[in-house]
């Protein structure tokens, strides 16, 4: 450094730096962890992705897009952020094994559950949901899981591991009951497993032909529910930015109506948004998921006095 140049610290002021990006661009006191009812947990990990990787960039893209949300929600007629939404730093990935990463998520979520927070996990690949479910199952012994997904994810093992994203619902089923909605692709192994265990997903064909109703989906769940949402459940015309796209997906309104009905009639303890690969789509995909997260927080978490 030239002797004539000032020390960097001498010219640094607080306004020199942009603040850490938090969900919806909120400011204190609404972002304070102790007071906030909701916690955003970003987990940038995609260690077992086998086709289009990049979901590790999903959490940051969703948080970035959330800066442009209108904080007043027209349909709910409320400013959702007033429940308090705290954004945690990104969880550092462990590349040693998917089991280790799942355990890390379990530890973080367990701590948040003990603080009675409503957790919104942003992935990252779907295997991470297992860690969150383990934590919630300890607190809510009668927990069930609603899975919104194009794929069954019920393989016992995939590419040499039982903890792949393709196995996540098999591992979760070993912990608690599951209800699958929007499935439109599965392997013969998974088909046999469903038959043997008398499981009947709400396939996309059932939803489009009115063979399945929202009430049936609600009735398939226990009182306490964790919701896991794979972005590929949405129609690829509005959500192409996923690792394993499938045609004939669900529209925005249908996904929203099902989840909000579950939230109305069941106690939803938390949810996640997984498998979003921002490089595979436009910026509108990130914004869609940011808006979905914000709306679901508003539907699940009441404000004081409600």
Secondary structure, 3 states (H helix, E strand, C coil): CCCCCCCHHHHCCHHHCCCCCCHHHCCCCCCCCCCCCEEEEEECCCCCCCCCCCHHHHHHHHHHHHHHCCCEECCCCEEHHHHCEEECCCECCCCCCHHHHHHHHHHHHHHHHHCCCEEEEEECCHHHHHHHHHHHHHHCCCCEEEEECCECCCCCCECCECCCHHHHHHHHHCCCEEEEECCCECCHHHHHHHHHCCCCCECHHHHHCCCCCHHHHHHCCCCEEEEEEEHHHECCCCCCCECCCCCCCECHHHHHHHHHHHHHHCEEEEEEEECECHHHCCHHHHHHHHHHHHHHHHHHCCCCCC
